[in-house]
Amino acid sequence: MTAAQSFFVSPRGDTRHGHVVEADSFEEAAVAFAERWSPPVDADGDIALIVRDREDGREICLRLDLDSGEAQPCG
């Protein structure tokens, strides 16, 4: 078992409401953030989050589909 990574997750466009999340992947960090802090939902019923690896600085935008539970890169 590997140690969880540390991520900084925030709603897209709003880093003031971000939090550090420990998870095994970008996707797991996004889901954990959404479950704990209930970020705003957009007109499509999705949540757009910026997830940044705190160790290497890599950052991605993920869109969580609340109906399916799937995480996809923002378009």
N, CA and C atoms as a LAMMPS dump frame, in Angstrom:
ITEM: TIMESTEP
0
ITEM: NUMBER OF ATOMS
225
ITEM: BOX BOUNDS ff ff ff
-5.0000000000000000e+02 5.0000000000000000e+02
-5.0000000000000000e+02 5.0000000000000000e+02
-5.0000000000000000e+02 5.0000000000000000e+02
ITEM: ATOMS id mol type element x y z
1 1 1 N 0.839 -1.177 0
2 1 2 C 0 0 0
3 1 3 C 0.885 1.242 0
4 2 1 N 0.596 2.17 -0.878
5 2 2 C 1.373 3.395 -0.965
6 2 3 C 0.749 4.479 -0.099
7 3 1 N 1.594 5.416 0.292
8 3 2 C 1.096 6.529 1.088
9 3 3 C 0.302 7.479 0.2
10 4 1 N -0.722 8.053 0.761
11 4 2 C -1.548 9.005 0.013
12 4 3 C -0.722 10.242 -0.316
13 5 1 N -1.082 10.872 -1.413
14 5 2 C -0.458 12.118 -1.832
15 5 3 C -1.237 13.274 -1.231
16 6 1 N -0.601 14.424 -1.194
17 6 2 C -1.238 15.627 -0.698
18 6 3 C -1.601 16.513 -1.888
19 7 1 N -2.871 16.908 -1.955
20 7 2 C -3.387 17.744 -3.031
21 7 3 C -4.024 18.991 -2.439
22 8 1 N -3.997 20.088 -3.209
23 8 2 C -4.775 21.27 -2.873
24 8 3 C -5.911 21.319 -3.884
25 9 1 N -7.144 21.303 -3.398
26 9 2 C -8.319 21.251 -4.27
27 9 3 C -9.172 22.487 -4.003
28 10 1 N -9.653 23.099 -5.091
29 10 2 C -10.516 24.272 -4.957
30 10 3 C -11.511 24.305 -6.106
31 11 1 N -12.641 24.978 -5.898
32 11 2 C -13.56 25.185 -7.021
33 11 3 C -12.821 25.979 -8.108
34 12 1 N -13.08 25.673 -9.357
35 12 2 C -12.425 26.397 -10.449
36 12 3 C -12.745 27.879 -10.33
37 13 1 N -11.701 28.698 -10.344
38 13 2 C -11.872 30.141 -10.257
39 13 3 C -12.017 30.689 -8.844
40 14 1 N -11.823 29.847 -7.817
41 14 2 C -12.033 30.302 -6.437
42 14 3 C -11.073 29.606 -5.484
43 15 1 N -9.786 29.956 -5.527
44 15 2 C -8.801 29.304 -4.666
45 15 3 C -8.968 29.669 -3.196
46 16 1 N -9.73 30.723 -2.896
47 16 2 C -9.949 31.1 -1.492
48 16 3 C -10.686 30.007 -0.722
49 17 1 N -11.461 29.185 -1.424
50 17 2 C -12.24 28.144 -0.757
51 17 3 C -11.646 26.759 -0.989
52 18 1 N -10.336 26.721 -1.172
53 18 2 C -9.657 25.442 -1.369
54 18 3 C -9.201 24.832 -0.056
55 19 1 N -8.909 23.536 -0.123
56 19 2 C -8.461 22.797 1.058
57 19 3 C -7.448 21.736 0.645
58 20 1 N -6.605 21.366 1.579
59 20 2 C -5.667 20.271 1.369
60 20 3 C -6.418 18.962 1.58
61 21 1 N -6.206 18.026 0.653
62 21 2 C -6.849 16.709 0.712
63 21 3 C -5.783 15.65 0.511
64 22 1 N -5.801 14.62 1.329
65 22 2 C -4.904 13.474 1.163
66 22 3 C -5.672 12.406 0.394
67 23 1 N -5.091 11.933 -0.712
68 23 2 C -5.762 10.933 -1.55
69 23 3 C -4.723 10.191 -2.389
70 24 1 N -5.162 9.125 -3.049
71 24 2 C -4.273 8.321 -3.882
72 24 3 C -4.192 8.804 -5.32
73 25 1 N -5.111 9.697 -5.739
74 25 2 C -5.109 10.173 -7.119
75 25 3 C -5.806 11.527 -7.191
76 26 1 N -5.616 12.198 -8.33
77 26 2 C -6.309 13.467 -8.559
78 26 3 C -7.816 13.275 -8.459
79 27 1 N -8.326 12.206 -9.08
80 27 2 C -9.768 11.954 -9.092
81 27 3 C -10.306 11.72 -7.688
82 28 1 N -9.594 10.913 -6.891
83 28 2 C -10.034 10.648 -5.52
84 28 3 C -10.011 11.923 -4.683
85 29 1 N -9.02 12.777 -4.915
86 29 2 C -8.947 14.047 -4.188
87 29 3 C -10.141 14.929 -4.535
88 30 1 N -10.509 14.973 -5.809
89 30 2 C -11.658 15.779 -6.234
90 30 3 C -12.947 15.282 -5.593
91 31 1 N -13.149 13.985 -5.605
92 31 2 C -14.367 13.412 -5.02
93 31 3 C -14.403 13.657 -3.514
94 32 1 N -13.272 13.45 -2.83
95 32 2 C -13.226 13.673 -1.38
96 32 3 C -13.546 15.129 -1.039
97 33 1 N -13.005 16.062 -1.836
98 33 2 C -13.292 17.483 -1.621
99 33 3 C -14.782 17.76 -1.797
100 34 1 N -15.358 17.256 -2.873
101 34 2 C -16.776 17.493 -3.156
102 34 3 C -17.67 16.922 -2.063
103 35 1 N -17.323 15.752 -1.554
104 35 2 C -18.135 15.131 -0.506
105 35 3 C -18.061 15.908 0.802
106 36 1 N -16.899 16.461 1.099
107 36 2 C -16.725 17.121 2.39
108 36 3 C -17.16 18.581 2.388
109 37 1 N -16.868 19.322 1.294
110 37 2 C -17.1 20.77 1.309
111 37 3 C -18.217 21.235 0.396
112 38 1 N -18.892 20.391 -0.317
113 38 2 C -20.049 20.732 -1.146
114 38 3 C -19.854 22.005 -1.972
115 39 1 N -18.913 21.979 -2.931
116 39 2 C -18.703 23.16 -3.765
117 39 3 C -19.904 23.44 -4.659
118 40 1 N -19.962 24.649 -5.237
119 40 2 C -21.12 25.016 -6.067
120 40 3 C -21.247 24.145 -7.31
121 41 1 N -22.495 23.912 -7.69
122 41 2 C -22.827 23.107 -8.867
123 41 3 C -23.132 24.065 -10.012
124 42 1 N -22.638 23.736 -11.221
125 42 2 C -22.889 24.614 -12.366
126 42 3 C -24.239 24.305 -13.005
127 43 1 N -24.563 25.002 -14.085
128 43 2 C -25.864 24.868 -14.755
129 43 3 C -26.109 23.466 -15.306
130 44 1 N -25.038 22.712 -15.569
131 44 2 C -25.17 21.345 -16.07
132 44 3 C -25.289 20.312 -14.952
133 45 1 N -25.246 20.776 -13.704
134 45 2 C -25.314 19.855 -12.576
135 45 3 C -23.98 19.211 -12.257
136 46 1 N -22.884 19.832 -12.705
137 46 2 C -21.541 19.31 -12.469
138 46 3 C -20.788 20.23 -11.522
139 47 1 N -19.668 19.728 -11.027
140 47 2 C -18.773 20.515 -10.188
141 47 3 C -17.42 20.556 -10.887
142 48 1 N -16.869 21.747 -11.109
143 48 2 C -15.548 21.906 -11.726
144 48 3 C -14.551 22.261 -10.634
145 49 1 N -13.498 21.443 -10.524
146 49 2 C -12.502 21.63 -9.474
147 49 3 C -11.095 21.666 -10.057
148 50 1 N -10.242 22.47 -9.445
149 50 2 C -8.822 22.486 -9.763
150 50 3 C -8.135 21.649 -8.687
151 51 1 N -7.347 20.665 -9.125
152 51 2 C -6.643 19.774 -8.209
153 51 3 C -5.147 19.915 -8.491
154 52 1 N -4.381 20.3 -7.464
155 52 2 C -2.941 20.5 -7.631
156 52 3 C -2.178 19.58 -6.691
157 53 1 N -1.226 18.839 -7.244
158 53 2 C -0.333 17.992 -6.454
159 53 3 C 0.608 18.926 -5.693
160 54 1 N 0.61 18.859 -4.392
161 54 2 C 1.406 19.787 -3.584
162 54 3 C 2.89 19.478 -3.653
163 55 1 N 3.264 18.277 -4.07
164 55 2 C 4.679 17.928 -4.145
165 55 3 C 5.323 18.402 -5.438
166 56 1 N 4.699 18.098 -6.572
167 56 2 C 5.333 18.447 -7.854
168 56 3 C 4.678 19.633 -8.566
169 57 1 N 3.573 20.161 -8.024
170 57 2 C 2.936 21.338 -8.592
171 57 3 C 2.044 21.073 -9.797
172 58 1 N 1.968 19.809 -10.254
173 58 2 C 1.108 19.5 -11.402
174 58 3 C -0.34 19.791 -11.035
175 59 1 N -1.061 20.4 -11.971
176 59 2 C -2.426 20.847 -11.708
177 59 3 C -3.332 20.437 -12.865
178 60 1 N -4.522 19.95 -12.516
179 60 2 C -5.508 19.62 -13.546
180 60 3 C -6.881 20.129 -13.112
181 61 1 N -7.743 20.326 -14.091
182 61 2 C -9.124 20.685 -13.83
183 61 3 C -9.969 19.444 -14.085
184 62 1 N -10.806 19.102 -13.123
185 62 2 C -11.701 17.955 -13.262
186 62 3 C -13.144 18.403 -13.094
187 63 1 N -14.001 17.834 -13.906
188 63 2 C -15.44 18.084 -13.829
189 63 3 C -16.088 16.813 -13.283
190 64 1 N -16.768 16.942 -12.15
191 64 2 C -17.459 15.807 -11.533
192 64 3 C -18.911 15.816 -11.97
193 65 1 N -19.342 14.727 -12.562
194 65 2 C -20.739 14.554 -12.96
195 65 3 C -21.474 13.972 -11.757
196 66 1 N -22.37 14.734 -11.169
197 66 2 C -23.056 14.283 -9.958
198 66 3 C -24.038 13.156 -10.213
199 67 1 N -24.513 13.012 -11.45
200 67 2 C -25.43 11.913 -11.768
201 67 3 C -24.708 10.58 -11.872
202 68 1 N -23.564 10.575 -12.566
203 68 2 C -22.838 9.323 -12.785
204 68 3 C -21.732 9.095 -11.777
205 69 1 N -21.262 10.166 -11.138
206 69 2 C -20.147 10.044 -10.203
207 69 3 C -18.79 10.006 -10.884
208 70 1 N -18.757 10.238 -12.2
209 70 2 C -17.505 10.184 -12.953
210 70 3 C -16.787 11.518 -12.944
211 71 1 N -15.452 11.444 -12.998
212 71 2 C -14.604 12.634 -13.097
213 71 3 C -13.964 12.648 -14.484
214 72 1 N -14.11 13.772 -15.173
215 72 2 C -13.541 13.945 -16.513
216 72 3 C -12.75 15.257 -16.525
217 73 1 N -11.731 15.338 -17.384
218 73 2 C -11.023 16.618 -17.514
219 73 3 C -11.976 17.705 -17.973
220 74 1 N -11.775 18.925 -17.474
221 74 2 C -12.604 20.051 -17.914
222 74 3 C -12.363 20.286 -19.396
223 75 1 N -13.419 20.676 -20.101
224 75 2 C -13.306 20.925 -21.527
225 75 3 C -13.178 22.357 -21.881
